[in-house]
Amino acid sequence: MKVNSQILFVGVGTGADLRFIKGEDVSVTAIDLSPEMLDKAKEKYDLPNFTFIEIDAQDLIFSPESFDMVIANLTISVMCSP
């Protein structure tokens, strides 16, 4: 599998929007703070090009050049103010 696009999906939740990401040339790193939500997303999308990580989106560990695209659907409503 040759990967051309690296996507960071912030606040993936149960993975409801992952169905819109198509293509074998895409690698998705899906993050969420809730392990229960991540487990549900993993059950739906156990694919080799999807990685699920429990992490706080306000404290990312990735280097700035890691991704070609960031998706953050509906996350502003659940983020705390600093």
C-alpha positions as MATLAB code, in Angstrom:
seq = 'MKVNSQILFVGVGTGADLRFIKGEDVSVTAIDLSPEMLDKAKEKYDLPNFTFIEIDAQDLIFSPESFDMVIANLTISVMCSP';
ca = [
       0.000    0.000    0.000;
       1.471    3.323   -1.067;
       0.262    6.197    1.104;
      -0.008    9.617   -0.513;
      -2.074   11.541    2.032;
      -1.740   11.637    5.811;
      -4.909   12.763    7.617;
      -5.290   13.643   11.282;
      -8.902   13.233   12.401;
      -9.348   15.119   15.683;
     -12.246   14.091   17.931;
     -13.169   11.034   15.882;
     -15.727    9.875   18.458;
     -17.439    6.666   17.359;
     -16.154    7.077   13.813;
     -19.424    8.141   12.195;
     -17.616   10.407    9.697;
     -14.851    7.963    8.798;
     -17.068    6.433    6.125;
     -16.525    9.574    4.063;
     -12.772    9.001    3.873;
     -12.076    6.743    0.934;
      -9.042    5.393   -0.814;
      -6.234    2.981   -0.081;
      -3.670    5.745   -0.625;
      -4.866    7.595    2.493;
      -3.539    7.044    6.004;
      -5.780    8.219    8.849;
      -4.680    8.890   12.415;
      -7.907    9.189   14.390;
      -7.657   10.661   17.882;
     -10.088   11.092   20.742;
      -9.904   11.593   24.491;
     -12.524    8.915   25.175;
     -11.301    5.299   25.054;
     -14.909    4.088   24.874;
     -15.553    6.160   21.744;
     -12.296    4.995   20.160;
     -13.228    1.360   20.809;
     -16.485    1.867   18.908;
     -14.666    3.525   16.012;
     -12.109    0.681   15.898;
     -14.914   -1.894   15.750;
     -16.394   -0.158   12.697;
     -13.133    0.629   10.892;
     -10.515   -2.012   11.598;
      -8.502   -1.160    8.477;
      -4.727   -1.213    7.964;
      -4.640    2.474    6.974;
      -6.508    3.650   10.122;
      -4.704    4.220   13.436;
      -6.620    5.094   16.605;
      -4.923    6.950   19.474;
      -6.284    8.086   22.825;
      -4.931   11.613   23.235;
      -6.058   15.093   24.224;
      -6.332   17.262   21.104;
      -5.118   20.229   23.131;
      -1.819   18.465   23.815;
      -0.765   16.910   20.510;
       2.537   15.068   20.217;
       2.869   15.126   16.434;
       5.421   17.214   14.573;
       3.999   20.084   12.472;
       4.853   18.347    9.192;
       3.151   15.036   10.060;
      -0.141   15.503    8.203;
      -1.417   16.799    4.886;
      -4.884   17.499    6.257;
      -6.612   17.883    9.612;
     -10.298   17.166   10.123;
     -11.947   18.395   13.325;
     -15.706   18.037   12.902;
     -17.799   19.300   15.810;
     -14.899   19.443   18.263;
     -15.191   23.088   19.306;
     -18.336   22.303   21.308;
     -16.477   19.893   23.591;
     -13.147   21.677   24.037;
     -12.389   23.487   27.279;
     -11.118   27.038   27.433;
      -7.530   27.445   28.638;
];
